[in-house]
Amino acid sequence: MARRFLAILCVLLFAGLPLRAEPEPGRVLVLGAIHKDLEGRYAELRPMADYVAAAMADQGITRVDVMVVEDRRRLARMMLDGRIDWTSEGVANAVYLQEAAGAQLLVRKWKQGTPQFRSVFFARADSGIQALADLSGRTMAFVRQDSTAGHLLPAAELIHGGYRTSSLDTPRQSGPAGAIAYAFSGSEINSTTWVHKRIVDAGVISNVDWETPDRVPDFFRKDFVIFHQTKSMPRAMELVRSDLDPDLRLALKETLVGMDRDPSAAAALQAYQGTLRFDELDEDNLETMRQLRSTFAQLMLVN
């Protein structure tokens, strides 16, 4: 009876007191990526996610999750739905995410220490090809449909130059008279091999790949000549979803741009595709992106 009285008394005493408020849930950022090796890419991104979570704790960020998906369509859907806040992509996928999800450019990424890259058109020195005009009626190798320097950038250069192009099912086919016919090789080493073995007349890869011996072996290079190069553009960029909180967007930008001055960020940067630093996209780069965006989008739609 005494116990029951005490219980009722406690209820009466505390009934009028406000309940203690539950702590506000922390804010979570989600870093997304596209890769077939989901676990491997997750491991590469985890150090960056942990660094940003710690650096943005004063913004109420309690953690940064990592979400790796297999294709850019799913990444776009998840950015539209607000399930992915931030991602790191090359120009081709950046343009796709801008078109499909309204993603916004944040900063330039110095991937593998390189801020910019360009496309390098090359042929055998004995081919007689010395300029883009000499490609008419010839065949060439692009790398992959979604490759920026190995397809989209050089294809845009040809389109803007008024050249007619035609796709081939195999590199040994012939294209229409007067057109520049192309086939996709699948890799940089395949492109350089096709040109060296005269399967196609010319190829195009990035200037970074041009300097890489396992993609352009020395015994190939001595027989090649570069006959044209495109303007340079950012090699990779960070993007955020269009409706990300402006304060978080600014804080993330400042965090990334400041990483190269923080010794504790070195491991995260290295794991993040050998990134040297992040910096602002200057007006020249933004203008290049604006000029090429519609052409890139059309090429990706066609292919």
Secondary structure, DSSP 8 states (H G I E B T S, - for coil): -HHHHHHHHHHHHHHTS---------EEEEEEEE-S-HHHHHHHHHHHHHHHHHHTGGGTEEEEEEEEESSHHHHHHHHHTTS--EEEE-HHHHHHHHHHH--EEEEEE-BTTBSEE-EEEEEETTS---SGGGGTT-EEEE--TT-IIIIIHHHHHHHHTT--EEE-SSTTS---TTSEEEEE-SSHHHHHHHHHTTSSSEEEEEHHHHT-TTTS-HHHHTTEEEEEE---EESEEEEE-TTS-HHHHHHHHHHHHTGGG-GGGHHHHHHTTS---EE---HHHHHHHHHHHHHHHHHHHH-
